[in-house]
Amino acid sequence: MPRPASSLWTHFRRDGPNKRAVCKYCQHNMCGLVTRMRAHLARKCPECPLTIKSEMFEADMNRKMDLAMGPAAAAPSHSVAVVGGATSPHNAIKKPRRGRLAGAPSVVLDEKADLDSYVAKAILGAGLPVSTVDNPSFIKLIKRMSPGYELPSAYTLATTSLDLEYTEVQLRLRAEVLDATSVCLGVESWSTSMKRSIISCVINTPNPGVFAFENTGEAPHTPEVLVDKIEHVMTQIGTGKVSVIVMDMRNKNMKQAAMVLEGKYPNITFLPSCSHAMTAMMVDILEIPELTNTIHTCKLIARYFSQNHLARAAFARVSEPMQALEASYPLHDPVDATPVALLECLFGVERNRHSFEILLAENGPLNGLDPNAKEQMIKIR
């Protein structure tokens, strides 16, 4: 005889094909486990009525208390030690405590999966290496907070846990797409630092999210390939829901693909990417001779202070009273030739202009600086 459905399902509706639960209050699509459903209503749902939230919070706390006290209640009744025919009050106190600590490691599978998810989100979301879970200090911290919880390995975190989190995000995103009446699609064609060709599609419902991320391998990003990939994503979303497609029209292949798609789907608006247009505009602005010379001088100054420890120490000395933002490591070379990196170098010099004026008046700290850069610095100020 099948187990009767939990009363919690009165607050959720079933998402049959995926065996998931959808909250009736906030429409959150989640795993259909009773433990997670109760925790969602108690702590996460922003629209849950207060009476139900309080009831679920109390039930969740009672369940955790039962889990913690269960092993202690099961401890043998003869745990009191008898020494020389008399009961030792010291042992009578300590024995039950040992039995309770020994039973603490029991963490139910549902709760462990929930904790694994929080650990994965914390480490991956903060950009920490997955090897963090193998660090002895981190393990001690987790054991102190939850003695019964066993951390996932770095391998599990980088594979299974990451896949589960990605699947969870994708399911939630696709649920939003199903409910949306209009979707904006953004398409990017690029290569990663590992020289892998990527086509990524970002949707706005209006909440943004990465809907598709595909490694095209040996296939070149020709207009035909781009059209095929974009149409495949449109089919998954629902062609009738796509109202706007944003593409990098500066790219020749992208522009040709947009023209082909525009002919096939006249009801969809195709727009150039503002981000790429702004980047192109900044590249043109930074090529103005006066700005080029100024940025070249700023790069020489930044390189000098990043490589000369005596000059850096002098810079820290004069900057400290003014509480400069970069007193310890004032400047550094641009990481690349992009407008963002060049402007960051320029603004770094500008922010510390007063410190440079003091150093120019001193004899010594800037003696090793390129004479042309020093002269240009005097003109700039």
N, C-alpha and C positions, 0 to 999 in steps of 0.2 A: 504493500500500500504506500503510495507516494506521500512524502512529508507535506503537511499543509503549508500554504504560502504564508510568509511572515506578514504581520499587520503593517509593517513598514511600507509595503507595496501600495497602501492607500495614499501615500504621499508621492508615489512615482508611477510613471507609466512605462510599460515594457517596450523596448526597442527589439522586436523579435529577431530579425536577421542577424544582429550582432550580439544577442544575449546581453544587452546592456539596459541601464535604467536611466530615464529622463525625469529630472525633478519637476514636479508640477508647479513649483513656485518660481524658480529661476531658470528653468529649461536647461539646466546643466546636464550634459550627457556623460555618464560615468559607468564604471564597472558595476555590474549588478550583484555585488556582494553585500550581504546584510550589514556587516561591520562597517564598510565604507559608506553605505547609505546612511546609517545612523550618525556616523561622524560628520558627514556632509550637512545633515540637518542641524546637528548640535553646534558646529563651529564655523562652517563655511558659507552656508546658504544666506545671502543677504535679504531674501524676501520671505524667509520662513517666519510664520507667526511666533510671537514670544512664548506663548503657552506650549506650543509643540517643541520649540527650541529648548526650553527648560526641561521638558519631559525627556527629550532625547539625550540631553547633556547628563541628566541624573542617571538614566539607564546605562549610558556609556561608562560613567564613573563606577556604577555598581558592578558592571561586568568586569572592569579592570581590577576592582577590589577583590572580587571573587577569584580572579585568576591569581592575584598575589597571595591571598590567604588560603587558597585551596591546598597547596602542598603542606602548609603548617598544620592544617586541621587533620591531614592524613598522617602526621608523624606518630610514631608508636607512643602509647600511654606510659610505658615504662622507661621513659627517657631520663627520669630522675636517678642520679647515681647514688648508691648506698655504700658508704665507706665505714668499715668497722661497726656495722649494725646500726649506724645512724645516718640520717639523711643529711647530705651536704647542701646547705642553702645556696652556696655559691654555684654548685653544679645545677641545682634545681632552677636557677635563673638562666644560666648560660645554655643549657642543653636545648630548650625549645627554640632559642634564638638561632642556634646553629642549624636546627632542622628547617627553620623558615628561610635562612639564607641559602641553604642547599636547594630548596625548591624554587628559588627566585628565577633561575634561568628559563623557566617554561614560558615561551612566547608563542602564541598561536600563529598559525601560518598566515592568516589574513592580516594580523597586526604586523608581522614581519615584512610582508609585501608592502604594507603601507609605509613602514619605517624605511625600507630599502628605497622606496620612491622619494621620500624626503631627502635621504642622503644623496641620491643621484641628482636631484634638483639643486641641492645646495652646492655640491662640488662642481657639477658641470655648469650651473648657472653663474658661479663665481669665477669660472675659468681656471679652476685649480686642476693640477694633474691628477689622474685617477689613482696614482700611487699614494695619494694622501691617505687612503683607507688602510694602507700597510704601515703607515707611520706609527711607531710605538706610542708617542704622545697623544695622537688622535685616537688610537684604540683605547688608551686609558681614559680619555675624556668621555667617550661613548659608554664605556663600561661603568664609569662613575654615575652617569645619568640613567642608564638602563642596563643593569648587570646581566639580564637574561638575553640581551640582543646580540646576535652575531653579525658583524659587518660583512657585506659581500666582498669578494676579492676584487682586486683591480681589474682582472680579466672579465669577471662577471659585470662589473660596473661599466666597462668599455664596450661590452657586447650586449648581453641580455637586458641589463637595466636601461641602457641607452635606447635599445630597440623598443622597449616597453614605453618609455617616455615619449619617444617619437610617435609611436602608434597612438598613444593617448591624445597627443596634440593633434595628430592628423584626423582622428575620429571626431574630436571636438570641432575642428575646422570644417570638416565635411558636413557635420550636423548643422553648422551655421549656414553653409552654402545651401543646404536643402531648404532652410527656412527663409533664405534671402530672396527678394524679388528682383534685385539688380546687383550685378557684380562687376567690379572694375578689375581688369587683368593687366599686370605689368610683366613684360618679358625682357629677360637679360640674356645676352650671349657673351661668354667670357671664358678665360682660362685661369685655373688656380695657380698657387705658387708651386705646385707639383707638376705644372704643365699639363693638366687634364682639362679637356674641353667640356664646358658645362653650359646647359640651358636651364635657367631657373624661371619659375613663374610665381609671382606674388599676387595674391588677390586681396581686395578690400571689400568688406561686406556691410558696413564700412570698416570693421576691425581688420587690420592687416595681418597676413599670415602667408608663409611659404607653402604653396599648394603642391608644387612639383619641383623636383631638383634632380636632373638627369645628366649622367656622364655619357656623352655621345661617342666616346671611344675614337675610332679611326674615321668616323663620318665627319666630313668637313661641314662647317655651318653655311652651306649654300642656301639660297632662297627656297629651294625645293624642300630641303631638310627642315628649315625653320617653319615653313608653312605646315608640313606634316606634323611636327611636334606641337605647334600651337593649336592646330585643329584637334589633335588628340586630347589636349587639356580642355579645350572648349566642349568637347563631347562629354567628358567626365563631369564638368560643371553643369552643362545644359546650355546649348547654344543660345536658346531664347533668353537666358538670364544674363548673358554677357552684354553689357551696354557700352563699355569703353575698353579699348586696348591701348596701353601706353608702351611705346617702343623707342629704341635709340635710333632716330631717323638719320643721325650722322653716319651710321654704319651703312655702307652701300647695300649689303645683302639684306639687312633688316628693312631698309627702305623698300627694296624690291618685294620682299615678303609681305610688307604692309600693303603695297599696291595690289598684289594678287588677292589678299584676303579682303581688301576693301571692295574689290569687284565682286567677290562671291557673297559677301555679307554687307549689303548696303545699309542695313539698319544699325550697324555697329560703328561707333565713332573711334577713329584712330588718331592718337595724339602723340607728339614728340615728347621725350622725357625731359622734364624741366631740369632735373639733376645733371644730366649730360650736357644740356644746353648751357647751364651755369658754369660747368667745368670748362667747356670750350671757350666761353666768354672770358673767364679768368685767365686761361692760357694766353689768349690774345692780349689782354690787358698787361700781363706780366712780361710780354715781349716788347713793350714800349721801352725805348733805349734808356730813358732816365730811371725807370723802375728796374730794368735789368742791371744797370750799374750799381744801384743802391742795394739790391739783393745780393749781388756778387760781393760787395763790401761786407754786408751782414754775415755772409757765409765765411769770409776770411776771419772776421772777429769771433764768430762762434767756434770755428775750428781752433783758433789760437787759445781761447779760454778752456776748451775741452781737452786740449793736449798739454798745456803748460800748467803744472800743479802749483807753481809759485804765483802765477797770475791769477789762478782760480782762488787761491788763499787770500790774495790781496782784494779780489772782488768780494769774497765773503766778508772780509773785514769792513769794507766801506758800506756793504749792503745791509749788514746786520742791524745797525741802529735804525735803518729805515724800514726794517721788517719786510725786506723784499721777498717775493714769492719764491724766487729761485736762488736763495743765498748760498746753499751748499753746492749745487751743480748748476751754475747760472745759465749756460748755453750749451748747445750741441749741434753737430752737423745735421742738416736735413736728412731724413731717412731715405728720401727719394726725391725725384724732380717734380712731383705733383704740386698743384697750386696750394693744397692744404699744408704740405710740408714746408714749402718756401715761405708762405705767409706766417707760419708758426715761428720760423727763424727770424723773419722781419719784426714780428711783434715782440719776440723775446728781446731783441736789441732795443726796441723802442721802450719797452717796460723798464729797462735798466739804464736809460739814458743818463739820469742824474749820477749814477755810480760811475759811468764812463767819464763824465765831466770831471769828477774828483780824481780819477786815476790819470787822466791826461795832464792834470796840474802837478802830479807827483813825478818824481824822477826814479824810474826803475821798473814798475810793473808792466809797462807797455813798450819797453825797449826792444823786445823781440818781435813785436808786431810789424807786419809788412808796412813799409813807409807810405805806400800809396793808400793802404787801408786806413792808416792813422790820419793822413791828410784828408781823406774823404770823410772820416768820422768828425773831424773838426768842422768841415763844411756843412755836414748834416745838422750838427747841433746849432 
